[in-house]
């Protein structure tokens, strides 16, 4: 489907860049969690959210 819009050279380039973009996306997400209120974000992760319950 991509080869209809792009030439075969660009399709191969896109396939080569997908893992790199995935890695940068994951690192960017981790950087966002680190730079912001990490507990607010990690409360949405199912396994982790039970570890940080507040004693009220």
C-alpha positions as CSV (number, residue, x, y, z in Angstrom):
1,X,0.0,0.0,0.0
2,X,2.8,2.4,0.8
3,X,4.5,1.6,-2.6
4,X,1.5,3.1,-4.4
5,X,2.4,6.5,-2.9
6,X,6.1,6.2,-2.6
7,X,8.8,4.6,-4.8
8,X,10.5,1.3,-3.7
9,X,13.5,3.2,-2.5
10,X,11.5,5.3,-0.1
11,X,9.6,2.2,1.1
12,X,12.9,0.6,2.1
13,X,14.0,3.7,3.8
14,X,10.8,3.9,5.8
15,X,11.2,0.2,6.8
16,X,14.7,1.0,8.0
17,X,13.6,4.0,10.1
18,X,10.6,2.3,11.9
19,X,12.7,0.7,14.6
20,X,14.7,3.9,15.2
21,X,11.5,6.0,15.4
22,X,10.0,3.4,17.8
23,X,13.1,3.7,20.0
24,X,13.0,7.5,20.0
25,X,9.3,7.4,20.8
26,X,9.8,5.1,23.8
27,X,12.7,7.3,25.1
28,X,10.6,10.4,24.6
29,X,7.8,8.8,26.6
30,X,10.2,7.9,29.4
31,X,11.6,11.4,29.3
32,X,8.1,12.8,29.6
33,X,7.3,10.6,32.6
34,X,10.6,11.6,34.2
35,X,10.2,15.4,33.6
36,X,6.5,15.5,34.7
37,X,4.7,14.3,37.8
38,X,5.6,10.7,37.3
39,X,3.1,9.4,39.9
40,X,0.2,11.0,38.0
41,X,1.2,9.2,34.8
42,X,2.1,5.9,36.4
43,X,-1.2,5.7,38.2
44,X,-2.6,4.7,34.8
45,X,-0.3,1.7,34.5
46,X,-2.2,-1.4,35.9
47,X,0.6,-3.3,37.6
48,X,2.4,-0.2,39.0
49,X,-0.5,1.8,40.3
50,X,-1.1,-0.6,43.3
51,X,2.4,-0.1,44.6
52,X,2.0,3.6,45.5
53,X,-1.3,3.6,47.4
54,X,-1.6,6.4,49.9
55,X,-2.5,5.6,53.5
56,X,-5.5,7.9,54.2
